[in-house]
Structure formats: C-alpha cells, structure tokens
Amino acid sequence: MKLIITFGLVFFALFANVTAGDSKNCFCKVALAGEKRIIQDLGSIDRQTNWLSVPCSRMVNCPNLCDQAVKVWSCNNKDDCNSLSNGKKVIQHYKASVCYEGFGHDEMTCGVNC
C-alpha cells in the first residue's frame, strides 16, 4: 500500500511539474513615431496565466496597456525620453507573446499631456 501511495505521489509531482500551467506576457517598447525605431524597452507589463493554456483572446488589452505604459514612461522620464528621441514624437510597440504584435497609432511628445 505504501508503494502505491508513494508511486502515486511521485507520478503526481512529475505530472504537476510538467503541466503546471501556461503564461503569456505583454511586452512593451517605446519607438520613434516616424522611423519606428525602438529607443526604450519597458519589458513585460502584463502577464496572463492559466492552468492549461492561455488563449490569445486574453491578450487583447496588450496594446492599450502598452500605450498607457509608454505615456507614463514619457511623462516620468521626460529628460531621458527627449534625449533618446531627439525631440521627436514617440509611439508604442507591443508584443502579445506569440499572439500578435504591432505599433500604436497615438503619437506622443515626451512630457506633454501628462
């Protein structure tokens, strides 16, 4: 009986370790509006997790979150933002894990409308 329980616990531990869940991240970067050249990496700004698999439909808010993160960064880091952008407008670049990625449409000036 002990052997069966021990085997069951070991099997469960192995299974739980392999299928402990899935996660997808929303990555965000700051880019120059015209050139779309990346000037600052903001890293992962959101993470979605699920027991089995995270569907891409859970990542639909990634562009909005990235847009907000770029706005906050450009306001809180006005000097760095102006230095990296040479006074040009910036936009966001988001990547929703393996689901999709793209550039934003809302151009912003560093430190304006904060």
C-alpha positions in Angstrom: 0.0 0.0 0.0 2.8 2.4 0.8 4.4 1.6 -2.5 1.2 2.5 -4.4 0.8 5.8 -2.5 4.5 6.7 -3.0 4.3 5.9 -6.7 1.1 8.0 -7.0 2.7 10.9 -5.2 5.8 10.8 -7.4 3.7 10.5 -10.6 1.6 13.4 -9.5 4.6 15.5 -8.7 6.1 14.8 -12.1 2.8 15.5 -13.9 2.2 18.7 -11.9 5.7 19.9 -12.8 5.2 19.4 -16.5 1.7 20.8 -16.7 1.8 23.4 -14.1 0.2 26.0 -16.4 0.9 28.4 -19.2 1.6 32.1 -19.2 1.8 34.8 -21.8 3.4 38.2 -21.4 2.6 41.6 -22.9 6.0 43.2 -23.8 6.2 46.9 -24.5 8.7 49.2 -26.1 9.0 52.8 -27.0 9.6 53.7 -30.6 10.1 56.8 -32.7 6.9 57.6 -34.5 8.2 58.1 -38.0 11.1 55.7 -38.2 9.5 53.1 -35.8 13.0 52.5 -34.4 12.9 51.1 -30.8 14.5 53.5 -28.3 13.5 52.0 -24.9 12.4 48.6 -23.8 9.8 48.7 -21.0 9.9 44.9 -20.6 6.8 42.8 -19.7 4.0 45.0 -18.5 1.3 42.3 -18.1 1.2 38.6 -17.6 -1.8 36.3 -18.1 -1.7 32.7 -16.6 -3.9 29.7 -16.9 -3.8 26.1 -15.7 -3.6 24.6 -19.2 -3.2 27.2 -21.9 -3.6 30.9 -22.2 -5.7 31.8 -25.2 -4.7 34.8 -27.3 -8.1 36.3 -26.6 -6.8 37.1 -23.1 -4.1 39.3 -24.6 -6.4 41.8 -26.4 -5.7 44.5 -23.8 -2.0 44.4 -24.5 -2.0 47.4 -27.0 -3.9 49.6 -24.5 -1.7 48.7 -21.6 1.4 49.4 -23.6 0.0 52.7 -24.8 -0.5 53.7 -21.2 2.9 52.4 -20.1 4.6 54.5 -22.8 2.6 57.6 -21.8 3.6 57.1 -18.1 7.3 56.5 -19.1 7.4 59.5 -21.4 6.0 61.7 -18.6 8.0 60.3 -15.7 11.3 60.2 -17.7 10.9 63.4 -19.8 14.6 64.1 -19.9 15.5 60.5 -21.0 12.7 60.5 -23.4 13.7 63.7 -25.1 17.4 62.6 -25.1 16.6 59.2 -26.8 14.0 60.6 -29.2 15.9 63.9 -30.1 12.7 65.7 -29.5 10.7 63.6 -32.0 7.3 62.1 -31.2 7.2 58.5 -29.8 4.7 55.6 -30.2 4.4 52.3 -28.5 5.4 48.9 -29.9 3.7 45.9 -28.2 4.1 42.2 -28.5 1.4 40.0 -27.0 3.6 36.9 -26.5 3.2 34.6 -29.6 -0.2 36.0 -30.4 0.4 39.3 -32.2 2.5 42.5 -32.2 2.4 45.9 -33.7 3.0 49.7 -33.4 0.5 52.1 -31.9 -1.2 54.9 -33.7 -1.2 57.5 -30.9 2.0 59.7 -31.3 3.0 61.5 -28.1 5.5 64.2 -27.3 7.7 63.5 -24.2 6.4 65.2 -21.1 3.3 66.7 -22.8 -0.3 66.0 -21.7 0.8 64.2 -18.5 
